[in-house]
Amino acid sequence: MESAAISEALKIISYSMFTGIIQSLGTVQARESRGGDLHMTIKTNFKNMSGVHLGDSIAMDGVCLTVTSFKGDEVTVDVSVETVNKTTVGDWQVGKVLNLEPALTLQDQLGGHLVSGHVDAVGKCLSRTASARSEVFSFKIPAELDKFVAVKGSITINGTSLTVNTVDQGVLSVNLVPHTLEHTNLGALQAGDAVNVEIDTVARYVEKMLACQSN
């Protein structure tokens, strides 16, 4: 069982990975329904597109999507029914501002934490309150995710790596500094807004290993 758990954990190296450090605020330029799936065009606003290629992965509000074509600083992506059902993508309309991050390379600095772009749940912003020059946001997440969230641990909200202040019965709080408020779309969040939530990848695999050991 232990070797099976290790093999499962090692699959992480085959994924496109991200850091949760947002590189750009993009916007939805076009949205088209294709047989239940969605086809979207996103203006990336990346300063340099030389690193973007056909088939590359880009995290958009925390959702790992594949580039199917690109022109200038615009890319197109296809979104499956599964992704539409499990994330906020279905609500994205033309003009929607998105947090963007290209996939991590071996040369990049890991400034946040390991993020897979595989959304675990859609959460909800409950409140935001001023705290000196920063703001404290509270979010509601499914209660079953509580065990994966630790105080001073990491969590990803709309693709942004954040440090957990508190967590209790499906409600967690985080502190957003002025830079994060200005350079991500989290600064525009209001109570009631839906967000994409991804738990710490390491926590997910630790839970898997412990489950295998107990069997």
PEKA-V270788 format. One record per run of one state. SS is the DSSP state (alpha for helix, beta for strand, coil for the rest). FROM is the first residue (numbers start at 1). LEN is the number of residues. If there is no record, write none. Layout:
SS:FROM:LEN
SS:FROM:LEN
This chain:
coil:1:1
alpha:2:13
coil:15:3
beta:18:1
coil:19:5
beta:24:11
coil:35:2
beta:37:7
coil:44:13
beta:57:4
coil:61:2
beta:63:9
coil:72:2
beta:74:6
coil:80:1
alpha:81:6
coil:87:2
alpha:89:3
coil:92:5
beta:97:6
coil:103:12
beta:115:1
coil:116:5
beta:121:11
coil:132:2
beta:134:7
coil:141:2
alpha:143:6
coil:149:5
beta:154:4
coil:158:2
beta:160:9
coil:169:2
beta:171:6
coil:177:1
alpha:178:6
coil:184:1
alpha:185:4
coil:189:5
beta:194:6
coil:200:1
alpha:201:14
coil:215:1
